Amino acid sequence: MKYSIGHIAKGVVKAIRGEETEYTEGSLKKAIFYLSVPMVLEMIMESVFAVADIYFVGKLGSDAIATVGITESLITIVYALGIGLSTGVAAMVSRRIGEKKPDEASHTAWQSIITGVVVSLFIAIPGVLLPGKLLQLMGANAVIVEQMSGYTAIMLGGNISIMMLFIINAIFRSAGNPVLSMLVLWFANIINIVLDPLLIFGIGPFPELGVAGAAVATNIGRGLAVILQLVILIKGVGKIKLKSVRLAPDFSLIWKLIKLASGSVSQYIVATSSWVLLMRIMTYYGSEMVAGYTIAIRIIIFTLLPAFGIANAASTLVGQNLGAQQPERAEKSVWFTGRLNVIILSAVGLMYVLFPRLFIGIFTDDPVVSMYGISGLQIISIGFVSYGFGMVLVHALNGAGDTRTPFFINVVCFWLIEIPLAYFLARVLNWQHTGIFISIILAESLMTLLAFLTFRSGKWKLKSV
């Protein structure tokens, strides 16, 4: 693949247009490029969404920011289920595509949608009925529980849109159409960014809903995006077509999907529940610290999500090339994307370490909140060099259908190391927020090391799905 500006520009245009490319033959670097560009652009818009809400909500004060942060820690359970199910369907769909069986891939896609709808209902019901109780369990103060629980109810009640976005976008990506995922998320987040200030502050004819307005804007944007996804699938754009699939549940396939996804769901439940517990430890120190932590984490997510786009490309390449009986090509794609991610994240991490005030100051002018945010951004960013490689390795294992191994790695790193260490450093040694941030770096770095040793063993190449 040539690297002149002209060739790169042409490649970007081709990738954004969504022209179908064969990922199991030809230049590996070109395949990675065509997959990564729309996935990274997709995640960049998702990154913008991650900071847009907190930018506007930040105008409402530390309690409002804390409400978003605490609720987001609860929503991570939805993310865990959505990402877990999407990982399972991605492994199955990409394998069927690699085997040249598009009808079976379409059937699998529809059954995964049915599964996601049912799962989301079990979260929506308690979320709508008991938002105040959930906030109390997380240690929120009385102002948040009594005045701002509407945000939590709306976000948890509308979790089906999150679930569908994860699952259907995974279908698009694993079928080799990442540009569709990119366009859908851009659509969702542009709507959200436009509606956020209108509904939060009551501009023009719109009602002033405060922090709850951010939740309404988010759900409208995501809901319309899901409708767009379903229209695309029904019309049959690309290799996945739902026009002729059997609508009735295929319980044997659903059970196979659940079994495959269970390892991935479990690993993300472990990882995200650790964030819930970290937030619970953080709330002990008050809304200002929670607000600073929330801002720092949103900035970090802004950076990590595009890197996840590159990692998703590795996952798709692993699944399709294993399906095409080319395990060595699958392995090469992982080493290449891993090195690329490390280079990019290391550069950004250095910038955050050196100039944290520049970024935290965008979201708050409160000196106490800023102090905590700067500390979190500096410390956690030190681990970017490790995060970049680790996320690619874990995505690769999941793309191969080996979802159990990352689960056990996560149990060790997050439950046995991160949470006890965070409590010990923060509460016992009284390092407070600094201790929590240090525990994050150590746990994530250990995860990368264990994932590296597992991947290098090569057992994932023998996994069947």
C-alpha positions as CSV (number, residue, x, y, z in Angstrom):
1,M,0.0,0.0,0.0
2,K,1.5,3.4,-1.0
3,Y,1.7,6.1,1.6
4,S,1.7,9.3,-0.5
5,I,-0.9,11.9,0.6
6,G,-2.8,11.3,-2.6
7,H,-3.1,7.6,-2.2
8,I,-4.1,7.9,1.5
9,A,-6.8,10.5,0.6
10,K,-8.2,8.2,-2.1
11,G,-8.2,5.3,0.4
12,V,-10.0,7.4,3.0
13,V,-12.7,8.4,0.4
14,K,-13.1,4.7,-0.6
15,A,-13.4,3.6,3.0
16,I,-16.0,6.3,3.8
17,R,-18.0,5.5,0.7
18,G,-18.3,2.0,2.1
19,E,-17.1,0.2,-1.0
20,E,-17.0,-3.5,-0.3
21,T,-13.5,-4.9,0.1
22,E,-12.3,-8.5,0.5
23,Y,-10.6,-8.7,3.9
24,T,-9.4,-12.3,3.7
25,E,-7.0,-11.8,0.8
26,G,-4.7,-9.2,-0.7
27,S,-2.9,-6.5,1.2
28,L,-3.3,-6.8,5.0
29,K,-2.4,-3.2,5.7
30,K,-5.0,-2.1,3.1
31,A,-7.7,-4.3,4.7
32,I,-6.9,-2.8,8.1
33,F,-7.0,0.7,6.7
34,Y,-10.3,0.2,5.0
35,L,-11.8,-1.3,8.1
36,S,-10.3,1.1,10.6
37,V,-11.1,4.5,8.9
38,P,-14.9,4.3,9.2
39,M,-14.6,2.5,12.6
40,V,-12.4,5.3,14.0
41,L,-14.6,8.0,12.5
42,E,-17.6,6.2,14.1
43,M,-15.9,6.2,17.5
44,I,-14.8,9.8,17.1
45,M,-18.4,10.9,16.9
46,E,-19.3,8.7,19.9
47,S,-16.4,10.4,21.7
48,V,-17.9,13.8,20.9
49,F,-21.1,12.6,22.3
50,A,-19.3,11.5,25.5
51,V,-18.0,15.0,26.1
52,A,-21.0,17.0,24.7
53,D,-23.4,16.0,27.5
54,I,-20.9,16.8,30.3
55,Y,-20.0,20.1,28.6
56,F,-23.6,21.4,28.8
57,V,-24.5,19.7,32.1
58,G,-21.3,21.2,33.6
59,K,-23.1,24.6,33.4
60,L,-25.6,23.3,36.0
61,G,-23.0,22.7,38.8
62,S,-21.2,19.8,40.5
63,D,-24.4,18.0,41.6
64,A,-25.6,17.8,38.0
65,I,-22.2,16.6,36.8
66,A,-22.2,14.0,39.6
67,T,-25.7,12.8,38.6
68,V,-24.4,12.1,35.1
69,G,-21.3,10.4,36.5
70,I,-23.2,8.2,38.9
71,T,-25.9,7.3,36.4
72,E,-23.2,6.5,33.8
73,S,-21.6,4.0,36.2
74,L,-25.0,2.3,36.4
75,I,-25.4,2.5,32.6
76,T,-22.1,0.6,32.3
77,I,-24.0,-2.5,33.1
78,V,-26.1,-1.9,30.0
79,Y,-22.9,-1.3,28.1
80,A,-21.5,-4.6,29.4
81,L,-24.6,-6.6,28.2
82,G,-24.7,-4.7,24.9
83,I,-21.0,-5.1,24.1
84,G,-21.1,-8.7,25.3
85,L,-24.0,-9.6,23.0
86,S,-22.5,-7.6,20.1
87,T,-19.2,-9.5,20.6
88,G,-20.9,-12.8,20.3
89,V,-22.9,-11.9,17.3
90,A,-19.8,-10.3,15.7
91,A,-17.9,-13.5,16.1
92,M,-20.7,-15.6,14.5
93,V,-21.6,-13.2,11.7
94,S,-18.0,-12.5,10.7
95,R,-17.3,-16.3,10.7
96,R,-20.3,-16.9,8.5
97,I,-19.3,-14.1,6.1
98,G,-15.8,-15.6,5.9
99,E,-17.4,-19.0,5.1
100,K,-19.4,-17.3,2.3
101,K,-22.8,-18.0,4.0
102,P,-24.6,-14.6,4.0
103,D,-28.1,-16.2,4.5
104,E,-26.9,-17.8,7.8
105,A,-25.3,-14.5,8.8
106,S,-28.6,-12.7,8.2
107,H,-30.5,-15.3,10.3
108,T,-28.0,-14.9,13.1
109,A,-28.3,-11.1,13.0
110,W,-32.1,-11.2,13.4
111,Q,-31.9,-13.6,16.3
112,S,-29.4,-11.4,18.1
113,I,-31.8,-8.4,17.7
114,I,-34.6,-10.4,19.4
115,T,-32.3,-11.4,22.2
116,G,-31.2,-7.8,22.8
117,V,-34.8,-6.5,23.0
118,V,-35.7,-9.1,25.7
119,V,-32.6,-8.3,27.8
120,S,-33.2,-4.6,27.7
121,L,-36.7,-5.0,29.2
122,F,-35.2,-6.5,32.4
123,I,-33.1,-3.3,32.9
124,A,-35.8,-0.8,31.9
125,I,-38.4,-1.8,34.4
126,P,-36.4,-1.4,37.7
127,G,-34.7,1.7,36.1
128,V,-38.0,3.5,35.6
129,L,-39.6,2.4,38.9
130,L,-36.6,2.8,41.3
131,P,-34.2,5.5,40.1
132,G,-34.0,7.2,43.5
133,K,-33.2,3.9,45.3
134,L,-30.5,3.1,42.8
135,L,-28.9,6.6,43.3
136,Q,-29.1,6.1,47.1
137,L,-27.3,2.8,46.8
138,M,-24.5,4.6,44.9
139,G,-24.1,7.1,47.7
140,A,-25.6,10.1,46.0
141,N,-26.6,13.0,48.2
142,A,-30.1,14.1,49.0
143,V,-30.2,16.9,46.3
144,I,-29.3,14.4,43.6
145,V,-31.8,11.7,44.8
146,E,-34.7,14.1,45.3
147,Q,-34.2,16.5,42.4
148,M,-32.3,14.8,39.6
149,S,-33.4,11.2,39.6
150,G,-35.4,11.8,36.5
151,Y,-32.2,11.7,34.5
152,T,-31.4,8.2,35.8
153,A,-35.0,7.0,35.1
154,I,-34.9,8.2,31.5
155,M,-31.5,6.8,30.8
156,L,-32.2,3.4,32.2
157,G,-35.7,3.3,30.8
158,G,-34.4,4.0,27.3
159,N,-31.6,1.4,27.5
160,I,-33.0,-0.5,24.5
161,S,-31.6,2.1,22.2
162,I,-28.1,1.5,23.6
163,M,-28.5,-2.2,23.3
164,M,-29.7,-2.1,19.7
165,L,-27.0,0.4,18.6
166,F,-24.3,-2.0,20.0
167,I,-25.8,-5.1,18.4
168,I,-26.8,-3.8,15.0
169,N,-23.6,-1.8,14.5
170,A,-21.6,-5.0,15.4
171,I,-23.6,-6.7,12.6
172,F,-22.7,-4.0,10.1
173,R,-19.0,-4.1,11.1
174,S,-18.6,-7.9,11.2
175,A,-20.2,-8.1,7.7
176,G,-17.6,-5.8,6.4
177,N,-19.7,-2.6,6.3
178,P,-18.2,-0.5,9.0
179,V,-19.3,2.7,7.2
180,L,-22.9,2.0,8.1
181,S,-22.0,1.9,11.8
182,M,-20.2,5.2,11.3
183,L,-23.1,6.9,9.6
184,V,-25.6,5.7,12.2
185,L,-23.6,7.0,15.1
186,W,-23.0,10.3,13.4
187,F,-26.7,10.6,12.9
188,A,-27.5,9.8,16.5
189,N,-24.9,12.1,18.0
190,I,-25.6,15.1,15.8
191,I,-29.2,15.0,16.9
192,N,-28.1,14.7,20.6
193,I,-25.7,17.6,20.4
194,V,-28.3,19.9,18.8
195,L,-31.0,18.9,21.3
196,D,-28.8,19.0,24.4
197,P,-28.7,22.8,25.0
198,L,-32.3,23.3,23.8
199,L,-33.7,20.8,26.3
200,I,-31.3,21.5,29.2
201,F,-31.7,25.3,29.2
202,G,-35.1,25.7,27.6
203,I,-34.1,27.6,24.5
204,G,-36.9,29.0,22.3
205,P,-40.0,26.8,22.4
206,F,-38.3,23.9,24.2
207,P,-39.0,23.2,27.9
208,E,-36.2,23.8,30.4
209,L,-35.6,20.3,31.7
210,G,-32.2,20.8,33.4
211,V,-30.1,17.6,33.7
212,A,-33.1,15.5,32.6
213,G,-33.0,17.3,29.2
214,A,-29.7,15.7,28.5
215,A,-31.3,12.3,28.9
216,V,-34.2,13.1,26.7
217,A,-31.9,14.4,24.0
218,T,-29.7,11.3,24.2
219,N,-32.7,8.9,23.9
220,I,-34.2,10.8,21.0
221,G,-30.9,10.7,19.1
222,R,-30.3,7.1,19.8
223,G,-33.9,6.0,19.2
224,L,-34.0,7.6,15.7
225,A,-30.6,6.0,14.9
226,V,-32.0,2.6,15.8
227,I,-35.0,3.2,13.5
228,L,-32.4,4.0,10.7
229,Q,-30.5,0.8,11.5
230,L,-33.6,-1.3,11.1
231,V,-34.5,0.4,7.8
232,I,-31.1,-0.4,6.5
233,L,-31.3,-4.0,7.5
234,I,-34.8,-4.5,6.1
235,K,-33.8,-2.9,2.8
236,G,-30.8,-5.2,2.7
237,V,-27.9,-2.9,2.2
238,G,-24.7,-4.9,2.1
239,K,-24.4,-8.6,2.8
240,I,-26.9,-8.8,5.7
241,K,-30.6,-8.8,4.5
242,L,-33.6,-9.3,6.8
243,K,-36.2,-9.3,4.0
244,S,-36.5,-13.1,3.9
245,V,-35.4,-14.2,7.3
246,R,-37.7,-16.2,9.5
247,L,-39.1,-13.8,12.1
248,A,-39.9,-16.4,14.8
249,P,-37.3,-16.9,17.5
250,D,-34.8,-19.7,16.8
251,F,-34.2,-20.8,20.3
252,S,-31.3,-23.2,19.5
253,L,-29.4,-20.4,17.7
254,I,-30.3,-17.9,20.5
255,W,-29.0,-20.3,23.1
256,K,-25.8,-20.8,21.0
257,L,-25.4,-17.0,20.8
258,I,-26.0,-16.6,24.6
259,K,-23.5,-19.3,25.4
260,L,-20.9,-17.7,23.1
261,A,-21.7,-14.2,24.4
262,S,-21.8,-15.3,28.0
263,G,-18.1,-15.1,28.3
264,S,-18.0,-11.7,26.7
265,V,-20.9,-10.4,28.8
266,S,-19.3,-11.8,31.9
267,Q,-16.0,-10.1,31.1
268,Y,-17.6,-6.8,30.6
269,I,-19.8,-7.2,33.6
270,V,-16.7,-7.7,35.7
271,A,-15.0,-4.7,34.1
272,T,-18.0,-2.3,34.3
273,S,-19.1,-3.4,37.8
274,S,-15.6,-2.5,38.9
275,W,-16.3,1.0,37.6
276,V,-19.5,1.0,39.6
277,L,-17.6,0.1,42.8
278,L,-14.9,2.7,42.0
279,M,-17.7,5.3,41.8
280,R,-19.1,4.1,45.1
281,I,-15.7,4.6,46.7
282,M,-15.5,8.0,45.1
283,T,-18.9,9.2,46.3
284,Y,-17.6,8.9,49.9
285,Y,-15.6,12.1,49.3
286,G,-18.4,14.3,48.0
287,S,-19.9,15.7,44.7
288,E,-16.9,17.9,43.8
289,M,-14.6,14.9,43.7
290,V,-17.1,12.8,41.8
291,A,-17.6,15.7,39.3
292,G,-13.8,16.0,38.7
293,Y,-13.5,12.3,38.3
294,T,-16.5,12.3,35.8
295,I,-15.0,15.0,33.7
296,A,-11.6,13.3,33.6
297,I,-13.1,10.0,32.6
298,R,-15.2,11.6,29.9
299,I,-12.1,13.1,28.4
300,I,-10.3,9.8,28.6
301,I,-13.3,8.1,26.9
302,F,-13.1,10.7,24.2
303,T,-9.6,9.4,23.4
304,L,-10.1,5.7,24.0
305,L,-13.2,5.3,21.8
306,P,-11.4,6.0,18.5
307,A,-8.7,3.5,19.6
308,F,-11.5,1.0,20.1
309,G,-12.4,1.5,16.5
310,I,-9.0,0.2,15.5
311,A,-9.4,-2.7,17.9
312,N,-12.8,-3.5,16.4
313,A,-11.0,-3.7,13.0
314,A,-8.7,-6.4,14.5
315,S,-11.7,-8.3,15.8
316,T,-13.4,-8.4,12.4
317,L,-10.2,-9.4,10.6
318,V,-9.6,-12.2,13.1
319,G,-13.2,-13.6,12.7
320,Q,-13.3,-13.4,8.9
321,N,-9.8,-14.8,8.4
322,L,-10.3,-17.7,10.8
323,G,-13.5,-18.4,8.8
324,A,-11.4,-18.4,5.6
325,Q,-8.9,-20.8,7.2
326,Q,-6.1,-18.2,7.4
327,P,-5.0,-18.1,11.0
328,E,-1.6,-16.6,10.3
329,R,-3.1,-13.6,8.5
330,A,-5.5,-13.2,11.4
331,E,-2.5,-13.1,13.8
332,K,-0.5,-10.6,11.7
333,S,-3.5,-8.2,11.7
334,V,-3.5,-8.1,15.5
335,W,0.2,-7.3,15.9
336,F,0.0,-4.5,13.3
337,T,-3.1,-2.9,14.8
338,G,-1.7,-3.3,18.3
339,R,1.4,-1.4,17.4
340,L,-0.6,1.3,15.7
341,N,-2.8,1.8,18.7
342,V,0.1,2.1,21.1
343,I,1.8,4.8,19.0
344,I,-1.4,6.9,18.8
345,L,-2.5,6.6,22.4
346,S,1.1,7.2,23.8
347,A,1.2,10.5,21.9
348,V,-2.2,11.6,23.2
349,G,-1.5,10.4,26.8
350,L,1.7,12.5,26.9
351,M,-0.3,15.5,25.9
352,Y,-2.8,14.9,28.8
353,V,0.0,14.4,31.3
354,L,1.7,17.7,30.3
355,F,-1.3,19.9,29.7
356,P,-4.2,18.6,31.8
357,R,-5.5,22.0,32.9
358,L,-6.1,23.0,29.3
359,F,-8.6,20.1,28.8
360,I,-10.3,20.1,32.2
361,G,-10.8,23.9,32.0
362,I,-13.1,23.4,29.0
363,F,-15.8,21.8,31.2
364,T,-15.6,23.5,34.6
365,D,-14.2,26.7,36.2
366,D,-14.7,25.4,39.7
367,P,-11.2,25.2,41.3
368,V,-12.0,22.2,43.5
369,V,-13.6,20.2,40.7
370,S,-10.7,21.2,38.4
371,M,-8.1,20.0,40.9
372,Y,-9.6,16.5,41.1
373,G,-10.1,16.3,37.3
374,I,-6.5,17.4,36.6
375,S,-5.2,14.7,39.0
376,G,-7.3,12.0,37.4
377,L,-6.5,13.0,33.8
378,Q,-2.7,13.1,34.5
379,I,-2.5,9.8,36.4
380,I,-4.8,7.6,34.3
381,S,-3.2,8.9,31.0
382,I,0.1,7.4,32.1
383,G,-1.4,4.0,31.3
384,F,-2.3,4.8,27.7
385,V,0.7,3.0,26.3
386,S,-0.6,-0.2,27.9
387,Y,-4.3,0.4,27.2
388,G,-3.7,0.7,23.4
389,F,-2.2,-2.8,23.1
390,G,-4.4,-4.5,25.6
391,M,-7.7,-3.5,24.0
392,V,-6.6,-4.9,20.6
393,L,-5.5,-8.2,22.2
394,V,-8.8,-8.6,24.1
395,H,-10.9,-7.7,21.0
396,A,-8.9,-10.2,18.9
397,L,-9.6,-13.0,21.4
398,N,-13.3,-12.1,21.4
399,G,-13.3,-12.0,17.6
400,A,-11.9,-15.5,17.5
401,G,-14.8,-16.6,19.7
402,D,-12.6,-17.1,22.8
403,T,-14.6,-15.0,25.2
404,R,-13.9,-17.1,28.3
405,T,-10.3,-16.3,28.7
406,P,-10.8,-12.5,28.8
407,F,-13.5,-13.1,31.4
408,F,-11.0,-14.8,33.8
409,I,-8.4,-12.1,33.1
410,N,-10.9,-9.5,34.0
411,V,-11.9,-11.2,37.2
412,V,-8.2,-11.3,38.3
413,C,-7.4,-7.7,37.2
414,F,-10.6,-5.9,38.3
415,W,-12.2,-7.8,41.1
416,L,-9.1,-9.3,42.8
417,I,-6.7,-6.4,42.1
418,E,-8.3,-3.1,41.2
419,I,-11.2,-2.8,43.7
420,P,-9.3,-4.1,46.8
421,L,-6.3,-2.0,45.9
422,A,-8.5,1.2,45.3
423,Y,-10.1,0.8,48.7
424,F,-6.8,0.2,50.4
425,L,-5.0,3.1,48.8
426,A,-8.0,5.5,49.1
427,R,-9.4,4.7,52.5
428,V,-6.7,2.8,54.5
429,L,-3.7,4.8,53.3
430,N,-5.8,7.9,52.9
431,W,-4.5,8.6,49.3
432,Q,-8.2,9.4,48.4
433,H,-8.7,10.0,44.7
434,T,-5.0,9.5,43.9
435,G,-5.2,5.9,45.2
436,I,-8.2,5.1,43.0
437,F,-6.5,6.5,39.9
438,I,-3.3,4.5,40.6
439,S,-5.3,1.3,41.0
440,I,-6.8,1.8,37.5
441,I,-3.4,2.0,35.9
442,L,-2.1,-1.1,37.6
443,A,-5.2,-3.2,36.9
444,E,-5.3,-2.2,33.2
445,S,-1.5,-2.9,32.8
446,L,-1.9,-6.3,34.3
447,M,-4.8,-7.1,32.0
448,T,-2.6,-6.2,29.0
449,L,0.2,-8.5,30.1
450,L,-2.1,-11.5,30.7
451,A,-3.9,-10.9,27.3
452,F,-0.5,-10.8,25.6
453,L,0.6,-14.1,27.1
454,T,-2.7,-15.7,26.2
455,F,-2.7,-14.4,22.6
456,R,0.9,-15.5,22.0
457,S,0.1,-19.0,23.0
458,G,-2.0,-19.3,19.8
459,K,-4.8,-21.5,21.3
460,W,-7.4,-19.0,20.0
461,K,-6.7,-20.1,16.5
462,L,-8.4,-23.5,17.2
463,K,-11.7,-22.0,18.5
464,S,-14.9,-22.9,16.6
465,V,-18.1,-20.8,16.7
